[in-house]
């Protein structure tokens, strides 16, 4: 079973940018769907973005035009580029593939 490790979270001011990374323990080249989710305490985990084999992507309405999901098969790494961050983007962000989840990385947007 693949293991996933997120990194790249941190504290950023509103309007700023962050790039999250999700390093996989094995090849992700043939994985059909990989996802980024986020969760705020007391709320359900929310699907933020997904990338489907072949390159098609889907985004939550709240992040469309600001976030970009991508992957580098050579590096076995999934990315989430987050621009124009807002306070409402504050959450723990998780990488997901099937039943496998990473440990999460905290993103805090605050002035």
N, C-alpha and C positions, 0 to 999 in steps of 0.2 A: 504494500500500500504506500502510495506517495506521501511524503511528509512535506509540509509547507511552512515556511518561515517568513513572516512579514518584517519589513523595516521601513524607515523613512518618515515615520510620524514625528510630531513635535508641536511646538507652540509657534503660531504664525499670526500676524496681524490681519485684520479684514482686508481683502483685496490682494493678499499675498498668494504664493504658490507653494506647493509641495509635490514631490513625486514619491509615491509608495512603491516598494518592490516586494515581490513574493517569490522567494527562491524555492524551487522544487527539488526534491532529492533524486528525481529521475526525469527522463525525457517527457516534455509536455507537448511535443510536436503532433502527436496523434490524439490528444485529448479533445473531445467534442465540444465541451463547454467549460469555461473557467469564469469564475465570478468574483466580484468584490461586493461585500456586504458591509453595513455599518450598524452599530447599535449604541443607543443612548440608554443609560440606566432607567429602568422602569418601562421601557418601550420594546416592542418586538424588533428583531433584527430585520433590516431593510435592504433589499437588493438595490445596489447602486449602479452597477455596470456588469455586463457580461460580454465575452468574446467567444464566438462560435467558430469551429474549424472551417477554414476558408476565409476568415477575416471579418465576417459580419459582426456588428456590435449593436448592443442595445443599452439604453440608459434610462434611469429614473428621470421623470420630468424635472425634478428639482435640480438636477445636475447637468442636463443637456446644454451643450454649448460651453460648458466650463470644465468638465472632466473628460479625459480621454483614456480608454483602456487599450493596452497593447501587450504584445508578448514577444520575447526574443527566444526562439526555439534553440538557438545555439547556446544560449546561457541558461536555459531551463528556467526562465524568469518571466513572471507576469508583472505588469506595471499599471499604475493608475496615476496619471498626471492630473493634478488638481489646480486649476487657476481661478482667480477672482473668488477666493474663499470667503465664506460668510460665517457668521457666528453659528448659524443653524447646521453647518457642516461639522461642528464639534461632535465627535463620537469615537468609539473604538472601531477601527476598520479591520475586516477579516477577509482573507483570501480563501476561496472555496473551490473544491473540485469533487463532485459527487458527495460521498459521505465524509470527506476529509476537510478539516478546517485548520487554519493556522492559529497561532496563539493570540493574534490581534496586535495592532499598533495604535496608540492613542494619537488622535489629531485634535488639537485645541486651537480654535480661532478666537482670538481675543486681543483687544488693544490694551 
